[in-house]
């Protein structure tokens, strides 16, 4: 991550690698480029995460499908107010949130964001339009500091299955991040999904077509974040998912993170 002051503003170059390791098979172990971009002032070009990646703080909500694209983006940010527009390349297979969605290479998407904050309250409105599928989605997220924690609310609407949101026609989510101590945050959350996408019964997750089903679904869970010591933290989550006419199931993970 490099940054240089220039006459046109801050010039940044960033490249991030990720690695997967699994003793089960050599094919499961790999190192790959996660992000790589150049940023000058408000202009950002390369491979990076879209605004759809900025969801609620817990791990229960399902508020995006694909979030990582090759993109050209311009953003204007005053600190209290931000607005941006992005042209995204939608290609390959998008995996995420129980979805496998095929994309024609070099398909194009347009996404935008408006966000603001006043005191302890924030709000962000984003939208994305999948040109190849001629479908789009919009999402609103709002948070507010209330009592010992932060209340978060979100709502999504999609006209049809698209690269930005392919989970359901609409959804609402809520969470409350309780700051129990300086080290411990406990976040219960829940979400309702209306008219979920039609999934392939052969694998249980890939999208069959652009139509919505009549199935509704709900999910609820708990996320616990704990700072063990300076530079070392852990995150634990467990979530339950129940959809009409499909088997219900549990998901979760334990994470140890070293920061420096």
C-alpha positions as CSV (number, residue, x, y, z in Angstrom):
1,X,0.0,0.0,0.0
2,X,1.9,3.1,-1.2
3,X,0.8,6.8,-1.0
4,X,2.4,9.9,-2.5
5,X,1.3,13.5,-2.4
6,X,1.1,15.0,-5.9
7,X,-0.2,18.2,-7.5
8,X,-3.4,16.3,-8.5
9,X,-3.9,14.9,-4.9
10,X,-2.9,11.8,-3.1
11,X,-1.7,9.0,-5.4
12,X,-2.2,5.5,-4.1
13,X,-1.2,2.1,-5.4
14,X,-2.5,-1.0,-3.6
15,X,-2.2,-4.8,-4.2
16,X,-3.5,-7.4,-1.8
17,X,-2.9,-11.1,-1.9
18,X,-4.9,-13.9,-0.2
19,X,-4.1,-17.5,0.4
20,X,-6.2,-20.6,1.0
21,X,-4.7,-23.7,2.6
22,X,-6.4,-27.1,3.0
23,X,-4.8,-30.4,3.7
24,X,-7.6,-32.2,1.9
25,X,-6.2,-31.7,-1.6
26,X,-3.5,-29.7,-3.3
27,X,-6.1,-28.1,-5.5
28,X,-7.6,-26.4,-2.4
29,X,-4.4,-24.6,-1.6
30,X,-3.7,-21.4,-3.5
31,X,-2.5,-17.8,-3.4
32,X,-4.2,-15.2,-5.5
33,X,-4.6,-11.4,-6.1
34,X,-7.6,-10.2,-4.1
35,X,-7.4,-6.5,-5.0
36,X,-5.1,-4.4,-7.1
37,X,-5.9,-0.7,-7.9
38,X,-4.5,2.8,-8.5
39,X,-6.3,5.7,-6.9
40,X,-5.7,9.4,-7.6
41,X,-7.9,11.9,-5.8
42,X,-11.4,10.7,-6.2
43,X,-10.6,8.4,-9.2
44,X,-10.1,4.7,-8.6
45,X,-9.2,2.1,-11.3
46,X,-8.5,-1.6,-10.9
47,X,-9.9,-4.6,-9.1
48,X,-11.5,-3.7,-5.8
49,X,-14.6,-4.2,-3.6
50,X,-17.8,-2.4,-4.6
51,X,-20.1,-0.5,-2.2
52,X,-22.2,-3.6,-1.9
53,X,-19.5,-5.1,0.3
54,X,-20.2,-2.4,3.0
55,X,-23.0,-4.2,4.9
56,X,-23.9,-4.3,8.6
57,X,-21.2,-5.0,11.1
58,X,-22.5,-8.5,12.2
59,X,-22.3,-11.7,10.2
60,X,-26.0,-12.6,10.1
61,X,-27.2,-10.4,7.3
62,X,-27.3,-11.4,3.6
63,X,-27.2,-8.0,1.8
64,X,-25.2,-8.6,-1.3
65,X,-24.2,-11.3,-3.9
66,X,-21.0,-10.3,-5.8
67,X,-18.9,-7.4,-4.5
68,X,-15.5,-7.7,-6.2
69,X,-15.2,-6.3,-9.8
70,X,-12.7,-4.7,-12.2
71,X,-14.0,-1.2,-12.0
72,X,-13.6,2.5,-12.8
73,X,-15.0,4.6,-10.0
74,X,-15.2,8.3,-9.1
75,X,-16.1,9.4,-5.6
76,X,-16.5,12.8,-3.9
77,X,-16.2,12.6,-0.1
78,X,-16.4,15.6,2.3
79,X,-16.4,13.4,5.4
80,X,-20.0,14.1,6.3
81,X,-21.3,13.4,2.8
82,X,-20.1,11.2,0.0
83,X,-21.3,10.4,-3.5
84,X,-19.9,8.1,-6.2
85,X,-20.4,6.4,-9.5
86,X,-18.8,3.2,-10.7
87,X,-18.6,1.2,-14.0
88,X,-18.0,-2.5,-13.3
89,X,-17.0,-5.5,-15.3
90,X,-19.3,-8.4,-14.5
91,X,-17.7,-11.7,-15.6
92,X,-17.2,-15.4,-14.7
93,X,-19.0,-17.1,-11.8
94,X,-20.0,-15.1,-8.8
95,X,-20.0,-17.0,-5.5
96,X,-21.4,-15.6,-2.3
97,X,-24.2,-16.0,0.2
98,X,-25.5,-19.4,-1.1
99,X,-25.4,-18.2,-4.7
100,X,-23.6,-19.3,-7.8
101,X,-24.4,-17.0,-10.7
102,X,-22.9,-17.3,-14.2
103,X,-21.9,-14.1,-16.0
104,X,-21.1,-13.5,-19.6
105,X,-17.5,-12.2,-19.9
106,X,-17.1,-8.5,-20.3
107,X,-20.7,-7.8,-19.2
108,X,-21.1,-4.3,-17.8
109,X,-22.7,-3.0,-14.6
110,X,-23.3,0.5,-13.3
111,X,-23.4,1.2,-9.6
112,X,-23.7,4.4,-7.5
113,X,-23.7,5.4,-3.8
114,X,-24.9,8.3,-1.7
115,X,-24.0,8.4,2.0
116,X,-24.0,10.8,4.9
117,X,-23.6,11.0,8.7
118,X,-24.8,13.3,11.4
119,X,-23.5,12.8,14.9
120,X,-23.9,9.1,15.8
121,X,-26.2,8.4,12.8
122,X,-25.2,7.2,9.3
123,X,-27.2,6.4,6.2
124,X,-26.1,5.0,2.8
125,X,-28.2,4.4,-0.4
126,X,-26.6,2.3,-3.2
127,X,-27.8,0.9,-6.4
128,X,-26.6,-1.4,-9.2
129,X,-27.8,-2.2,-12.7
130,X,-26.7,-5.3,-14.5
131,X,-26.8,-4.3,-18.2
132,X,-26.7,-7.9,-19.6
133,X,-29.6,-9.1,-17.5
134,X,-31.4,-5.8,-17.6
135,X,-32.1,-6.1,-13.9
136,X,-31.0,-4.0,-10.9
137,X,-31.2,-3.6,-7.2
138,X,-31.2,-0.8,-4.5
139,X,-30.2,-1.0,-0.9
140,X,-30.5,1.3,2.1
141,X,-28.6,0.9,5.3
142,X,-28.9,3.2,8.4
143,X,-27.2,3.0,11.8
144,X,-27.6,5.0,15.0
145,X,-25.9,5.0,18.4
146,X,-28.6,4.1,20.9
147,X,-27.9,3.2,24.5
148,X,-24.9,0.9,25.0
149,X,-24.7,-0.1,21.3
150,X,-25.4,0.7,17.7
151,X,-28.7,-0.2,16.0
152,X,-28.5,-1.1,12.3
153,X,-31.4,-1.4,9.8
154,X,-31.2,-2.4,6.1
155,X,-33.6,-2.9,3.2
156,X,-33.0,-4.3,-0.3
157,X,-35.2,-4.5,-3.4
158,X,-34.2,-6.3,-6.7
159,X,-36.2,-6.2,-9.9
160,X,-34.7,-9.6,-10.8
161,X,-31.7,-11.8,-10.3
162,X,-28.5,-9.7,-11.0
163,X,-24.8,-9.6,-10.2
164,X,-25.3,-7.1,-7.3
165,X,-28.1,-8.9,-5.5
166,X,-29.4,-12.3,-6.5
167,X,-30.8,-13.6,-3.2
168,X,-34.4,-12.5,-3.1
169,X,-36.9,-9.9,-4.5
170,X,-36.7,-7.9,-1.3
171,X,-35.2,-8.2,2.2
172,X,-35.1,-6.4,5.5
173,X,-32.5,-6.8,8.2
174,X,-31.9,-5.6,11.7
175,X,-29.0,-5.9,14.2
176,X,-27.9,-4.3,17.5
177,X,-24.2,-4.2,18.2
178,X,-23.8,-4.1,22.0
179,X,-20.5,-2.7,23.2
180,X,-20.4,-4.8,26.4
181,X,-16.8,-3.7,27.3
182,X,-13.9,-2.0,25.6
183,X,-12.9,-5.4,24.4
184,X,-16.2,-7.2,23.8
185,X,-19.0,-6.5,21.3
186,X,-22.0,-8.8,21.0
187,X,-24.2,-8.4,17.9
188,X,-27.6,-10.3,17.6
189,X,-29.2,-10.0,14.1
190,X,-32.1,-11.2,12.0
191,X,-33.3,-10.9,8.4
192,X,-36.4,-11.7,6.4
193,X,-36.1,-12.4,2.7
194,X,-39.2,-12.3,0.5
195,X,-39.5,-14.3,-2.7
196,X,-36.1,-15.9,-2.7
197,X,-34.3,-16.8,-6.0
198,X,-35.1,-20.2,-7.7
199,X,-32.3,-22.6,-6.9
200,X,-31.1,-25.7,-8.7
201,X,-32.2,-28.7,-6.7
202,X,-29.2,-30.6,-8.0
203,X,-26.7,-28.5,-6.0
204,X,-29.0,-26.4,-3.8
205,X,-27.4,-23.1,-4.4
206,X,-26.9,-22.1,-8.1
207,X,-29.6,-19.8,-9.6
208,X,-31.9,-21.5,-12.2
209,X,-33.2,-18.4,-13.9
210,X,-34.1,-14.7,-13.3
211,X,-37.5,-15.5,-11.8
212,X,-38.3,-15.2,-8.1
213,X,-39.9,-18.1,-6.3
214,X,-42.9,-17.8,-3.9
215,X,-40.6,-19.0,-1.0
216,X,-39.9,-16.7,1.9
217,X,-36.9,-17.2,4.2
218,X,-35.6,-15.9,7.5
219,X,-32.3,-16.0,9.3
220,X,-31.2,-15.1,12.8
221,X,-27.9,-15.4,14.6
222,X,-25.2,-14.0,16.9
223,X,-21.8,-12.5,16.3
224,X,-19.2,-12.0,19.1
225,X,-16.1,-9.9,18.6
226,X,-13.4,-9.9,21.3
227,X,-10.0,-8.1,21.4
228,X,-7.7,-10.6,23.1
229,X,-4.7,-8.2,23.3
230,X,-3.2,-5.4,21.2
231,X,-3.0,-6.6,17.6
232,X,-4.9,-9.9,18.2
233,X,-8.7,-10.3,18.1
234,X,-11.2,-13.1,17.5
235,X,-14.7,-13.3,15.9
236,X,-17.2,-16.1,16.5
237,X,-20.6,-16.3,14.8
238,X,-23.5,-18.8,14.5
239,X,-26.5,-18.3,12.3
240,X,-29.7,-20.3,11.5
241,X,-31.4,-20.1,8.1
242,X,-34.9,-21.3,7.3
243,X,-36.5,-21.2,3.9
244,X,-39.9,-22.4,2.8
245,X,-39.8,-25.9,1.2
246,X,-36.1,-26.4,1.8
247,X,-34.1,-27.9,4.6
248,X,-33.1,-25.5,7.3
249,X,-29.4,-25.3,8.4
250,X,-26.8,-23.7,10.6
251,X,-23.6,-21.9,9.5
252,X,-20.8,-20.3,11.5
253,X,-17.1,-19.7,11.9
254,X,-14.3,-18.9,14.3
255,X,-11.7,-16.3,13.3
256,X,-8.4,-15.3,14.8
257,X,-7.0,-12.1,13.3
258,X,-3.5,-10.6,13.8
259,X,-3.3,-6.9,12.9
260,X,-0.1,-4.7,12.8
